[in-house]
Every structure is written in C-alpha cells, then in structure tokens.
Amino acid sequence: MANIRDLKKDINYVLGDIIEAVYIFEESNNTPGSKEGTEIIDKAIATFDDLIAKVNQKNVENRKAHLKSVREELEKEATSLVNRLNKMG
C-alpha cells in the first residue's frame, strides 16, 4: 500500500517543515525558545502522533475514506499551524 507510505511521509515532512520553520524564525529574530514557538512545536508533535495513530488503525470500515479524512485533517492542521507561525512575526 504505497498510499499509506506516502501519507506517512507527507505527515512527517509537512509537520517537520513547520517545526523547522519555527526554529528558523526564532533564530532569525533572536528569540529562541519563545512561548509562541514552543506552543506551535508542541501542537505539531501532538498532531503528528495523532495522525500516525489514525493511519495505523486497522479496524475501520472504509479504509480509503478513512485515509482521505486523515489527509484532509493534515491539511487543516498544517494550515492552522502555518497561520499561527505567520502571526508570530
């Protein structure tokens, strides 16, 4: 199931890039470990854990629809995190 593997990679790359962007923003603004940045990173990690757990669920009725909803949730959460990151500046 290449689709599952690709979804897991997407989750990892998207949320990893958001975390990296927070670190870059903090470093460029000389504010490492800011409260806002820490909250975004914590939310990204929690989202990662939640989405991976949902991808690994085996007892779902319609697997294809379930994975589609996970992908949609990834897009929604990533957009929310990016918007929060943009408001930091």
C-alpha positions in Angstrom: 0.0 0.0 0.0 2.1 2.8 -1.3 -0.7 5.2 -0.5 -0.2 4.6 3.3 3.5 5.0 3.0 3.1 8.3 1.1 0.6 9.6 3.6 3.0 8.8 6.5 5.8 10.6 4.6 3.6 13.6 3.9 2.7 13.8 7.6 6.3 13.6 8.6 7.6 16.1 6.0 4.8 18.7 6.4 4.9 18.8 10.2 8.7 18.6 10.3 9.0 21.6 7.9 6.6 23.6 10.2 8.8 22.8 13.2 11.9 23.7 11.3 10.3 27.0 10.2 9.6 27.9 13.9 13.3 27.3 14.7 14.4 29.4 11.8 12.0 32.2 12.7 13.1 32.2 16.3 16.8 32.2 15.4 16.5 34.9 12.8 14.5 37.1 15.3 16.9 36.3 18.2 14.0 34.8 20.3 14.9 31.1 20.7 12.5 29.1 22.9 9.7 31.7 22.6 6.4 30.7 24.2 4.5 31.0 20.9 7.1 28.9 19.1 7.1 26.2 21.8 3.3 26.0 21.6 3.4 25.6 17.8 6.0 22.9 18.1 4.1 21.1 20.8 0.9 21.2 18.7 2.8 19.9 15.6 4.2 17.0 17.6 0.8 16.2 19.1 -0.8 16.4 15.6 1.9 14.1 14.2 1.3 11.5 16.9 -2.5 11.7 16.4 -2.4 11.4 12.6 0.1 8.5 12.6 -2.1 6.6 15.1 -5.1 7.2 12.8 -3.2 6.0 9.8 -2.2 2.8 11.7 -5.8 2.0 12.7 -6.8 -1.3 11.2 -10.4 -1.6 12.4 -12.1 0.9 10.1 -15.0 0.2 7.8 -13.9 2.1 4.7 -10.1 2.3 4.7 -9.9 4.5 1.7 -12.3 7.1 3.1 -10.6 6.9 6.5 -7.2 7.7 4.9 -8.7 10.5 2.9 -10.1 12.1 6.1 -6.6 11.8 7.7 -5.1 13.6 4.7 -7.7 16.3 5.0 -7.1 16.7 8.7 -3.3 17.0 8.0 -4.1 19.9 5.5 -6.4 21.6 8.0 -3.9 21.3 11.0 -0.9 22.3 8.9 -2.7 25.4 7.6 -3.7 26.3 11.2 -0.1 25.9 12.4 1.3 27.9 9.5 -1.2 30.7 10.2 -0.1 30.8 13.8 3.6 30.9 12.7 2.8 33.8 10.4 1.2 35.7 13.3 4.4 35.3 15.4 6.2 37.9 13.3 
